[in-house]
Amino acid sequence: MNIKRLRIFHEVFVTGSITRAAERSFVSQPAASKMLANFEAEIGYKLFVRHNGKLLPTDEAHFLHDEVYSILQGLSHLEDSLKAARNNKGGRLRICSIFGPAYRFLPELIADYMKKNPGVQVSLHHAGCSVIRQGVASGQYQIGLVDKSESSLSHESVSMDLPCFCAVPLDHPAAQLDEVTLADAGTSPWITLDSENATTRELRRAYDDAGITFNRIIEVHTTVHAMSFVNLGMGLTLVDALNCRYFSDAFNFPNIRLLPFRPRIMEPLEIITSNVRPLSGMARDFYDGLILELDKILGGEQAPKA
């Protein structure tokens, strides 16, 4: 497989232009066109169709691009590692996480680690759980933070449950309480993550057990999006301990109060590593610090600041 052809394919995929792909790859436009044509001839199907002056990816191109991008990332990481070894620098720490921990928790932890270990290079990516699991299994990432799920033959894992708090608009009656119970929430509208998310399932089950109608009006992809709707007075949402920890200094949501919620609902978090590729000493050092910091958060449950 010709790496230059893979790079041209990736650049055309993200830019929609042979000209821009050639510029970004530092080759001539005719050379870029030839490489793309040769790549299509090699694999036996079209990757792009022209529409209104742009090259649009086919379904086959969308299917192929994730794999190609992973290969290019891996090569880039390898090149950086080779340079670091030549220059006698530290290694590279490669982490991928779901959105919540990647927003403030991991950047702060990484910044502190890099101050103590200035030779370390860090790659922090945000992705969905399936991509993270595949990336850790393949060696693309050393450490992954994902929603907890079934055990895997490809991973070592440590599971933790983050307590959830209730985000309430200031004009909601429950905002005057010290904690929010299911009875206090009643039939108030909820903004939740998708239906298969563990916290959403637990919340729905709690409503079913109490015989109260669960009034979900908006489904979102991240807790930050949910808090945006709560801030607009649209309803309530659950916020895990990591997001609570940074609420007052990371989010500009003046119309929200965060309160303990009963029944107790937990946000599952799993920290995964490969079970066939042992962590380097540097990665193990960071991993141990990560687990220790999460243990501290769970120990104090990190209730939101007043």
C-alpha positions as CSV (number, residue, x, y, z in Angstrom):
1,M,0.0,0.0,0.0
2,N,1.5,3.4,-1.1
3,I,1.5,5.8,1.8
4,K,1.5,8.9,-0.4
5,R,-1.7,7.7,-2.1
6,L,-3.3,7.3,1.4
7,R,-2.3,10.8,2.3
8,I,-3.8,12.3,-0.9
9,F,-7.0,10.3,-0.3
10,H,-7.2,11.7,3.2
11,E,-6.6,15.3,2.1
12,V,-9.1,15.1,-0.7
13,F,-11.6,13.6,1.8
14,V,-11.3,16.5,4.2
15,T,-10.9,19.4,1.7
16,G,-13.1,18.2,-1.3
17,S,-10.4,19.5,-3.6
18,I,-7.5,18.0,-5.6
19,T,-5.8,21.5,-5.6
20,R,-6.0,21.9,-1.8
21,A,-5.0,18.3,-1.3
22,A,-1.9,18.9,-3.5
23,E,-1.0,22.1,-1.6
24,R,-1.3,20.4,1.8
25,S,0.7,17.4,0.6
26,F,3.4,19.5,-1.1
27,V,3.0,17.9,-4.5
28,S,1.8,19.2,-7.9
29,Q,-1.9,19.0,-8.8
30,P,-1.2,16.6,-11.7
31,A,0.8,14.4,-9.3
32,A,-2.0,14.4,-6.8
33,S,-4.6,13.6,-9.4
34,K,-2.5,10.7,-10.7
35,M,-2.0,9.3,-7.2
36,L,-5.7,9.4,-6.5
37,A,-6.5,7.7,-9.8
38,N,-3.9,5.0,-9.2
39,F,-5.3,4.4,-5.7
40,E,-8.9,4.0,-7.1
41,A,-7.5,1.7,-9.8
42,E,-5.7,-0.4,-7.1
43,I,-8.7,-0.9,-4.9
44,G,-11.2,-1.2,-7.8
45,Y,-13.9,1.4,-7.0
46,K,-14.5,5.1,-7.1
47,L,-13.8,7.2,-4.0
48,F,-15.2,10.5,-5.0
49,V,-17.9,12.0,-7.3
50,R,-17.8,15.6,-8.5
51,H,-20.7,17.9,-7.6
52,N,-20.9,21.7,-7.9
53,G,-17.1,21.9,-8.3
54,K,-16.3,19.8,-5.2
55,L,-15.2,16.2,-4.8
56,L,-17.7,14.4,-2.6
57,P,-16.8,11.1,-0.9
58,T,-18.7,8.0,-1.9
59,D,-20.1,5.6,0.7
60,E,-17.0,3.4,0.1
61,A,-14.7,6.4,0.9
62,H,-16.5,7.1,4.2
63,F,-16.1,3.4,5.1
64,L,-12.4,3.5,4.2
65,H,-11.4,6.8,5.7
66,D,-11.5,5.8,9.3
67,E,-9.0,3.1,8.7
68,V,-6.7,5.2,6.5
69,Y,-6.8,8.0,9.1
70,S,-5.8,5.6,11.9
71,I,-2.8,4.4,9.7
72,L,-1.7,7.9,9.0
73,Q,-1.9,8.8,12.7
74,G,0.1,5.7,13.6
75,L,2.8,6.7,11.2
76,S,2.9,10.2,12.5
77,H,3.3,8.9,16.1
78,L,6.1,6.5,14.9
79,E,7.9,9.4,13.2
80,D,7.7,11.5,16.4
81,S,8.9,8.6,18.5
82,L,11.9,8.0,16.2
83,K,12.8,11.7,16.4
84,A,12.4,11.8,20.2
85,A,14.7,8.7,20.6
86,R,17.3,10.3,18.3
87,N,17.2,13.5,20.3
88,N,17.3,11.6,23.6
89,K,13.9,13.0,24.6
90,G,11.1,11.4,26.6
91,G,8.5,9.2,25.1
92,R,5.0,10.0,23.8
93,L,1.8,9.6,25.9
94,R,-1.2,8.7,23.7
95,I,-4.6,9.1,25.4
96,C,-8.1,9.0,24.0
97,S,-11.2,9.8,26.0
98,I,-15.0,10.4,25.8
99,F,-15.9,14.1,26.0
100,G,-16.5,14.6,29.8
101,P,-13.0,13.7,31.1
102,A,-11.3,15.3,28.1
103,Y,-12.8,18.7,28.7
104,R,-10.9,19.8,31.9
105,F,-9.9,16.8,34.0
106,L,-7.4,15.2,31.6
107,P,-5.9,18.5,30.4
108,E,-5.2,19.6,34.0
109,L,-3.7,16.1,34.8
110,I,-1.6,16.1,31.7
111,A,-0.3,19.7,32.3
112,D,0.8,18.8,35.8
113,Y,2.5,15.6,34.6
114,M,4.3,17.5,31.8
115,K,5.7,20.1,34.3
116,K,7.2,17.2,36.2
117,N,8.3,15.4,33.1
118,P,9.2,18.1,30.5
119,G,10.6,15.6,27.9
120,V,7.2,13.9,27.4
121,Q,5.1,14.5,24.3
122,V,1.4,14.0,24.6
123,S,-1.4,13.2,22.2
124,L,-5.0,13.7,23.7
125,H,-7.9,12.8,21.4
126,H,-11.6,12.8,21.9
127,A,-13.8,10.0,20.3
128,G,-16.7,7.7,20.8
129,C,-16.3,4.5,22.9
130,S,-16.0,2.0,20.0
131,V,-13.3,4.1,18.3
132,I,-11.4,4.4,21.6
133,R,-11.6,0.6,22.3
134,Q,-10.4,-0.2,18.9
135,G,-7.6,2.3,19.1
136,V,-6.3,0.9,22.5
137,A,-6.5,-2.7,21.2
138,S,-4.5,-1.7,18.1
139,G,-1.9,0.2,20.0
140,Q,-2.9,3.6,18.6
141,Y,-3.6,4.8,22.1
142,Q,-2.0,3.6,25.4
143,I,-4.8,4.7,27.7
144,G,-8.5,5.1,27.0
145,L,-11.4,6.5,29.0
146,V,-14.8,5.1,28.0
147,D,-18.3,4.4,29.3
148,K,-18.2,1.1,31.1
149,S,-19.4,-1.9,29.2
150,E,-18.8,-5.6,28.9
151,S,-15.3,-7.0,29.5
152,S,-13.1,-7.4,26.5
153,L,-10.3,-9.9,25.6
154,S,-8.3,-7.0,24.2
155,H,-8.2,-4.7,27.3
156,E,-7.2,-4.5,30.9
157,S,-9.6,-2.2,32.7
158,V,-10.4,-0.4,35.9
159,S,-14.0,0.6,36.4
160,M,-15.3,3.5,38.5
161,D,-18.7,4.9,39.2
162,L,-19.0,8.7,39.3
163,P,-21.9,10.0,41.4
164,C,-24.3,12.2,39.5
165,F,-25.8,15.6,40.7
166,C,-28.9,17.3,39.4
167,A,-28.6,20.5,37.4
168,V,-31.7,22.6,38.1
169,P,-32.7,26.0,36.7
170,L,-32.8,28.7,39.3
171,D,-36.5,29.4,38.9
172,H,-37.4,25.7,39.5
173,P,-38.8,25.1,43.0
174,A,-36.2,22.4,43.7
175,A,-33.4,25.0,43.3
176,Q,-34.2,26.1,46.9
177,L,-33.6,22.7,48.4
178,D,-30.4,21.1,49.7
179,E,-30.9,18.0,47.5
180,V,-33.3,17.0,44.8
181,T,-35.4,13.8,45.1
182,L,-37.4,12.1,42.5
183,A,-40.6,13.5,44.1
184,D,-39.1,17.0,44.0
185,A,-38.3,16.6,40.2
186,G,-41.8,15.0,39.6
187,T,-42.9,15.3,36.0
188,S,-40.5,18.2,35.3
189,P,-38.9,17.9,31.8
190,W,-35.5,16.2,31.5
191,I,-32.7,16.6,29.1
192,T,-30.7,13.4,28.9
193,L,-28.0,11.6,27.0
194,D,-29.1,8.9,24.5
195,S,-31.5,6.2,25.6
196,E,-28.8,3.5,25.9
197,N,-26.6,5.6,28.1
198,A,-26.3,4.0,31.6
199,T,-27.4,7.1,33.5
200,T,-30.4,7.6,31.2
201,R,-31.5,4.0,31.8
202,E,-31.0,4.3,35.6
203,L,-33.0,7.5,35.7
204,R,-35.8,6.0,33.6
205,R,-35.8,2.9,35.8
206,A,-36.1,5.0,39.0
207,Y,-39.1,6.8,37.5
208,D,-40.7,3.5,36.5
209,D,-40.2,2.1,40.1
210,A,-41.7,5.2,41.6
211,G,-44.7,5.1,39.2
212,I,-44.0,8.6,38.0
213,T,-44.1,9.6,34.3
214,F,-40.6,10.2,32.9
215,N,-40.8,13.4,30.9
216,R,-37.8,13.5,28.6
217,I,-38.1,16.3,26.1
218,I,-34.5,16.6,24.6
219,E,-31.8,14.1,23.9
220,V,-28.2,15.3,23.5
221,H,-24.7,13.9,22.9
222,T,-22.8,15.5,25.8
223,T,-23.5,16.7,29.3
224,V,-22.3,20.2,28.4
225,H,-25.1,20.4,25.7
226,A,-27.6,19.2,28.3
227,M,-26.5,21.9,30.8
228,S,-26.9,24.5,28.0
229,F,-30.6,23.6,27.8
230,V,-31.0,23.6,31.6
231,N,-29.4,27.1,31.7
232,L,-32.1,28.2,29.3
233,G,-34.8,26.9,31.7
234,M,-35.8,23.9,29.5
235,G,-35.6,21.3,32.2
236,L,-33.3,19.2,34.5
237,T,-30.3,17.1,33.7
238,L,-27.8,14.8,35.5
239,V,-24.2,15.9,35.8
240,D,-21.4,13.5,36.8
241,A,-18.8,14.3,39.4
242,L,-16.0,15.3,36.9
243,N,-18.2,18.0,35.3
244,C,-19.4,19.1,38.7
245,R,-15.8,19.5,39.8
246,Y,-15.1,22.2,37.2
247,F,-18.6,23.7,37.0
248,S,-17.9,27.1,38.6
249,D,-14.7,27.9,36.7
250,A,-15.2,26.1,33.4
251,F,-18.9,26.7,32.4
252,N,-20.7,30.0,32.1
253,F,-24.1,28.8,33.2
254,P,-25.4,31.4,35.7
255,N,-29.0,30.0,35.7
256,I,-28.0,26.6,37.1
257,R,-27.7,25.2,40.6
258,L,-26.1,21.7,41.1
259,L,-27.6,19.6,43.9
260,P,-27.2,16.1,45.2
261,F,-29.8,13.8,43.6
262,R,-31.7,10.9,45.2
263,P,-32.0,8.1,44.3
264,R,-28.3,7.8,43.9
265,I,-27.4,7.5,40.2
266,M,-23.9,6.7,39.0
267,E,-22.1,7.6,35.7
268,P,-19.9,4.6,34.8
269,L,-16.3,5.2,33.7
270,E,-13.8,2.6,32.5
271,I,-10.1,3.2,32.1
272,I,-8.7,0.8,29.6
273,T,-5.2,-0.3,28.4
274,S,-4.1,-3.0,26.1
275,N,-3.6,-6.5,27.6
276,V,-1.0,-7.5,25.0
277,R,1.1,-4.3,25.0
278,P,2.4,-3.5,28.5
279,L,2.5,0.2,29.3
280,S,5.9,1.9,29.2
281,G,7.3,3.2,32.5
282,M,6.2,6.7,31.5
283,A,2.7,5.7,30.6
284,R,2.4,3.6,33.7
285,D,3.4,6.5,35.8
286,F,0.7,8.7,34.3
287,Y,-1.9,5.9,34.5
288,D,-1.2,5.4,38.2
289,G,-1.6,9.2,38.8
290,L,-4.9,9.2,36.8
291,I,-6.3,6.4,38.9
292,L,-5.2,8.1,42.1
293,E,-6.9,11.4,41.1
294,L,-10.1,9.6,40.3
295,D,-10.1,7.8,43.6
296,K,-9.7,11.2,45.3
297,I,-12.7,12.6,43.4
298,L,-14.8,9.6,44.3
299,G,-13.7,9.8,47.9
300,G,-15.1,13.3,48.3
301,E,-17.7,12.9,45.6
302,Q,-16.7,16.4,44.5
303,A,-19.9,18.2,45.2
304,P,-20.2,21.4,43.2
305,K,-18.8,24.5,44.7
306,A,-21.3,27.0,46.2
